[in-house]
Amino acid sequence: MGPIPKNDHLKEVSSNKSFGGWQQVYSHSSTELKCDMKFGVYLPPQFKADGDKLPVLYYLSGLTCTEANFVTKAGAQQHAAEHGVIIVAPDTSPRGCNIEGEDDSYDFGSGAGFYVDATEEKWKTNYRMYSYVTSELRQLVDKYFNTSGKQSITGHSMGGHGALICALKNPGLYSSVSAFSPICNPMECPWGQKAFTGYLGSNKDTWKAYDSCQLLKTYSGPALNILVDQGAADQFLSDGQLLPDHLETACATASQKAIVRMQDGYDHSYFFISTFIGDHLHHHAKFLK
């Protein structure tokens, strides 16, 4: 039994003590995605179900990942314990929806929800990861984990794209945003074009609502407090999937301050993420106080 009371909505899958707090995984029945979903949550040692309310950092994972990748590989627990921040890491797509073709490729369907709300008939009932992350999951976490109501968001690759668009589409909801190797301009890269065509259809005007570089053109909210780390030896950088230079240009044009750091020698893996996750926790902690 973990540190939150039993309830009818969350089923505890696992609970492990880590750096004085608890790394847990829960499952629940999602109304947005019409399936059972898992998410990881790290509760730092400062957490008490009836104690001081704590802020939350959401972490969105990349292609092929589940909630487990970040939980077991990123090494974030130590830094979250230091700063007194809850970390929530959801899965990357609906699961087991029995949609024809959902398991056919690594970059579309299962494990590849791209954090959009699909509009194409085949996918629109279940593939609503944008609403799941920004609304359903957030409300669930706020209800059961004694949060302060302040949250920030980060992510990796597809999840970095997800973090950026969630912040851009909800001015003021997230105190800060960061990303590791994000897909910065999905309208202009093969991964994004495949996903957007499948989930949103062929009308590229509708794609703009889920492209960070497009959203920056009309953003008029408070400062986003952006931090991006990109590995210089990332194969997907050289393949033209990530396009961080497009994000830098879009931020400059929109007069939106962003720290974009190119990290020499690092690739796209969790070895890269675990190296700089402490910097990102420190970044967000400044804005979550």
N, C-alpha and C positions, 0 to 999 in steps of 0.2 A: 504493500500500500504506500503510495507516494504522498507528497505534502499537500495535495488538494483533496477536499472531501469527495466521496463517491457521488456520482450524479447519473442521470438517465441519458445524457447526451454524449459523454466521452467514455470510451473504453480504454483502460490502460493496457498497452501492449508490452512495454518494458520500462524499467526504472533502474538507473544505475547512479550511484553516488560519484560525483566528479568535482574536484576542487572545492569541496565543502557544500556544493549544491547538488542538484539532481538533474541528470540527463534522462528525459523521458520520451516515449513515443506513445501517442494516442491515436485511436481510430474513431471515426464518427460517420454518421450517415449524412451526406451532403445534399441539401435541397437544391443548390445551384447545379451540381454536376450529376445528380441522380444516381449516385453510387457511393460506396463506402470509401473514405479517404483516410490516409494516415498523415500525421505531421509530427515532427520532432519539436520538443520544447526544452530548452535549458532553463532551469530555475536556479538562480545564483544563491549563495548562502544567505544573502540579505532577504530572500523571499520568505514571507509568512502569509498564510491564507487570510489572516485577519490583522496583518501588520502594515507597515508602510507600503504604499503603492509604488510599483516600479515601472519604468519605461520598457518598451519592447523594440527589438530590432528584428525585422523580418528578413530572411535570407531566401532568395529564389534560385533554385538550381538550374543547371543546363541540360542540354539534350542527353537523353538516355538515363538520366539520374532519377533516383527516388529521394525520399526524405533522408535515407540512410547515408548517402555520400557525404554530405556536409557534417552530419552528426559524428561520423567515425573518422573523417579524414582532415577536417579543416583546423582542428586544434583551437577552436574558438572559446571553449568552456573556461579556460584559465583567464582569458581577458574579460569575458563577461562577468566572471566572479569578481575580478578586480574592480570593475566599474559598476557593478550592481544592475546589470541589464539582462532582461529576459530575452532569449533568442528563440524565434519560431521559424521552423524550416518545413514548409509543405512539400508535398509531392509535385511532380511537374506536369501532370495530366490526370484526367479521369482514368479509372482502371476497370477492366472487365465489363465494358459496355456492350460487347458483342456487335460492334459496328464493323461491317465488311471493310477490310483493308486497314484497320486500326493498328495492326501489328506487322504490317508489310515492310516498313522502313524505319530506320533509326531517327530520321529527321522530320517525321510527320506522324501524327496519331499518338499512340501510347509513348509516354516519356518525352513528348514534344508538343505540349499544348500551346506554346508560344505566348501565353499570358494574354490571349485575346478572347473576346466573346464571339464565337463563330456565328455567321449568318447563313452559311450554306446549309441547305435542308438536311443533309446527311449528318452534319456535325453539330448543329445549333442547339440541340436539346441537352447534350452533355458537355460539349467543349466550351465552357464558360469560365476559364481560369482567371480572367481579369476580374470578374465580379466575385469569384470565390476568394481571391486574395484580398481585394480592397474592401469587401463588404462582409460576406458570410464568415470567413475565417477570423477576420479582425474582431467582429462582434462576439464570436465564440470565445476568443482569447480574452477579450475585455471582461466577459461575463464570469469566467471561471478562474482567472489567474491574477486577480487583484492588481490590475494594471493602473498606471497613472493617467492613461488617456493620451500619453505622448508616445509616438512611434517614429522610427526611421526605417529605411529599407535599403537592402543591398542584394547583390546577386552575381552570378557567374555566367558568362557567355549568353545563351538564350535568357537566363535569369537576370543577367545584367541589363539586357534589353527590357525585361519585365520590370525591374526596379526603376529604371529611368522613366518608362512610360507611366507607371503607377504614380510616380511623383509629379510628372508633368500634367497628367490628366486630373489631378486632385490637388490644386494649389492650397498649401497650408496644412494638408493632412499629415504629411511626413516632415519631420523637423530637418532631415538631411537625407541625402541619397548617395550611395557609392556603388561601384561596380568593378568586377574583375573581368577583363577581356570581354566587354560587352559587344553584342551585335548592335552597333550604333546606328546603322542606317539600313534596316532590313529591306526596304523597298529597292535597294541597289545591290543586294547580294543574293547569291543562289539559295541559301537557306531560307531567307526571308521571303523571297519571291515564291518559292515552293509552298511554304506554309500559308502565306497570305492568299495565294490563289486557291488553295484547298479549303481554307476556313472562311475566307471573306468574299471569294469570287474574283472575277476578272476585271472588275471596275477599279482601277488603281486609285481613284479619288477616295474610295472607302479605306484604302490602306493607310492613308495619311494619319488617321486617328490612332494608329498604333506604331508610328515611326517617330523616334525621339527627335531626329533632325527636322522633321516636319512640325512636330508639336512645339518645338522651341520658337518657331516663327510667330506663333500666336500666344505664347505664354505670357501672362501678365500678373502672376501671383508673386508671393514673397520669394526671397532668395532661396535657391534650391540647395545650396551648400554641397556641391558635387565634388566627389573624389573618384577618380578612375585610375586603376593600375592595369597596365598592359605589358605582357611579356614580349620582349623584342625577338625572341626565338620561337614564338608561337607559330606553328604551321598554318593555322587558320588566319593569322594576320597576313602572311605572305600569299595565301590563297584568295584574299579579297573578301573574306566573310565578315570581318569585324569593323573595318573602316573607322578607326578612332580619329583620323584626321578630319573626317566629315563632321564628327561631333564637335571637335575643337573649333572648326569654322562656324558651325551653327551657333555654338555658345558665344563666340566672339561677335557674330552678327547681331545676336539678340542681347548683347551686353550682359550676359549671364556668366558670372565667374565660375570657372571650373578648374580644378587641379587635375591634370592628366599627366601621369608619370609613365614613361617608358622604362621598363626594368630589364637591363641588359642580361642576356643569357637565359632568361626564364621562359618556360613553355606554357602550355594551356592547362596543365595538370593541377592537382591539389597540392603538389609540392610548392608550386607558385602561390596558391591561395594561402596555404598555411604559413608561408614566409611573411606575408603582409597583412594577415587577418588582424593582428594586433594593432596595426596602424589604423585599420578601418574601424575597429571598436573604439579606439581613442578618438577618432574623428567624430563618430556619432555621439559618443558620450558627452562631448562638449555641448552639443545642441539638444540633448535629451534631459539636461539638468532642470 
